[in-house]
Amino acid sequence: MTSPVGRSSCTSILIGKKATVDNSVIIGRNEDAKTAWPKHLAFNQHQIKKHNIFKSKDNKFEITLPDECFSYSSTPEWTDKYGVFEEDGINEYHVAMSATESAYANDRVMAFDPFDEEKGILEEAMVTVVLPYIKSA
């Protein structure tokens, strides 16, 4: 979908270690919603969580997750009132992820694979339910 002139959008750039001189992984992003809201840099420890269930605060999405959570960094909102919105991070296996860019499918895609806004995963939960559980992209 082409963005109309004047429309703002969250945008991310991920630079992998093979694209930097010192093998760094770099994440850069901007935000279009509530841009004055402060973000936190969080470091989430490797841990075991028994009966690990994620329940969204934004809709009825719910998922049972693995018990083992890998360590990862994230940049959540200052409040989780509207959901976690961890935005981006890098886990202990050096997998980088950014996932709070709003994406809207065109009519052809929605006809083939309709999105359930009531129970489907929203952008606020993607980093939280993916990054702590993966070892590769």
C-alpha positions as CSV (number, residue, x, y, z in Angstrom):
1,M,0.0,0.0,0.0
2,T,1.4,3.4,-1.0
3,S,1.5,5.9,1.8
4,P,-0.3,9.2,1.1
5,V,1.8,12.4,1.3
6,G,1.7,13.8,4.8
7,R,0.9,10.5,6.5
8,S,3.2,9.5,9.3
9,S,4.1,5.9,9.9
10,C,6.3,4.0,12.3
11,T,9.5,3.0,10.5
12,S,12.3,0.6,11.4
13,I,15.7,-0.2,10.1
14,L,17.6,-3.3,11.1
15,I,21.3,-3.6,10.3
16,G,22.8,-7.0,10.6
17,K,26.3,-7.9,11.8
18,K,27.4,-8.7,8.3
19,A,26.6,-5.1,7.2
20,T,28.7,-3.4,9.9
21,V,32.5,-3.1,10.2
22,D,32.6,-4.3,13.9
23,N,29.8,-7.0,13.5
24,S,27.3,-4.9,15.5
25,V,23.6,-5.3,15.2
26,I,21.8,-2.0,15.0
27,I,18.1,-1.1,15.3
28,G,16.8,2.3,14.5
29,R,13.1,3.4,14.5
30,N,10.7,6.2,14.8
31,E,7.1,6.2,16.0
32,D,4.0,8.0,14.8
33,A,1.6,7.3,17.7
34,K,2.0,9.2,21.0
35,T,5.5,10.3,20.1
36,A,5.9,12.3,23.3
37,W,5.4,9.1,25.4
38,P,8.7,8.0,26.9
39,K,10.2,4.6,26.2
40,H,12.2,2.4,28.5
41,L,15.2,0.3,27.6
42,A,14.5,-3.0,29.2
43,F,16.8,-6.1,29.6
44,N,14.7,-9.2,30.2
45,Q,16.5,-12.1,31.8
46,H,16.6,-15.7,30.7
47,Q,14.1,-17.5,32.8
48,I,11.8,-20.4,33.1
49,K,8.1,-19.6,33.4
50,K,5.8,-22.5,34.2
51,H,2.3,-22.3,32.6
52,N,3.5,-19.3,30.5
53,I,0.4,-17.8,29.0
54,F,0.3,-14.4,27.3
55,K,-3.0,-12.5,27.3
56,S,-3.3,-9.2,25.4
57,K,-4.6,-6.1,27.1
58,D,-5.7,-4.8,23.7
59,N,-8.0,-7.5,22.4
60,K,-8.8,-11.2,23.2
61,F,-5.6,-12.7,21.8
62,E,-4.2,-15.4,24.0
63,I,-1.4,-17.9,23.5
64,T,0.4,-20.5,25.5
65,L,4.2,-19.9,25.2
66,P,7.2,-22.2,25.9
67,D,8.4,-22.4,29.5
68,E,11.9,-21.2,28.6
69,C,12.3,-17.5,27.8
70,F,15.6,-16.4,26.3
71,S,17.1,-13.1,27.5
72,Y,16.4,-10.1,25.3
73,S,16.3,-6.3,25.2
74,S,13.2,-4.3,24.4
75,T,11.9,-0.7,24.4
76,P,8.4,-0.8,25.9
77,E,6.1,2.1,26.4
78,W,6.1,3.8,29.9
79,T,2.7,2.2,30.5
80,D,1.2,-1.2,29.5
81,K,-2.3,0.1,29.9
82,Y,-2.9,-0.4,26.1
83,G,-0.7,-3.4,25.7
84,V,3.0,-4.3,26.1
85,F,4.3,-2.6,22.9
86,E,7.9,-3.8,23.4
87,E,8.6,-2.4,19.9
88,D,12.1,-3.9,19.2
89,G,15.0,-5.8,20.7
90,I,17.8,-8.3,20.3
91,N,17.8,-11.7,22.1
92,E,20.7,-13.7,23.5
93,Y,21.0,-15.6,20.2
94,H,21.6,-12.2,18.4
95,V,18.2,-12.3,16.7
96,A,17.0,-8.7,16.2
97,M,13.3,-7.9,15.7
98,S,11.2,-4.8,15.3
99,A,7.4,-5.2,15.2
100,T,5.2,-2.3,16.0
101,E,4.9,-0.9,12.6
102,S,1.3,-0.9,11.7
103,A,0.6,-3.0,8.6
104,Y,-2.6,-2.9,6.7
105,A,-3.3,-5.5,4.0
106,N,-5.0,-4.7,0.7
107,D,-8.4,-6.1,-0.1
108,R,-7.0,-9.0,-2.1
109,V,-4.9,-10.2,0.8
110,M,-7.7,-9.7,3.3
111,A,-10.1,-11.8,1.0
112,F,-7.6,-14.7,1.1
113,D,-6.5,-14.4,4.7
114,P,-8.9,-12.2,6.8
115,F,-7.6,-10.8,10.0
116,D,-9.6,-11.3,13.2
117,E,-9.2,-8.0,15.1
118,E,-10.9,-9.5,18.1
119,K,-8.6,-12.5,18.7
120,G,-5.7,-12.1,16.3
121,I,-2.2,-11.0,17.3
122,L,-1.7,-7.3,17.2
123,E,1.5,-5.3,16.9
124,E,1.5,-4.7,20.7
125,A,2.3,-8.3,21.4
126,M,4.6,-9.5,18.5
127,V,8.0,-8.9,20.1
128,T,6.8,-10.3,23.5
129,V,5.5,-13.6,22.0
130,V,8.3,-14.1,19.5
131,L,11.7,-12.7,20.4
132,P,12.2,-14.5,23.7
133,Y,11.5,-17.9,22.1
134,I,13.5,-18.0,18.8
135,K,17.1,-18.8,18.0
136,S,17.2,-17.7,14.4
137,A,15.3,-15.4,12.1
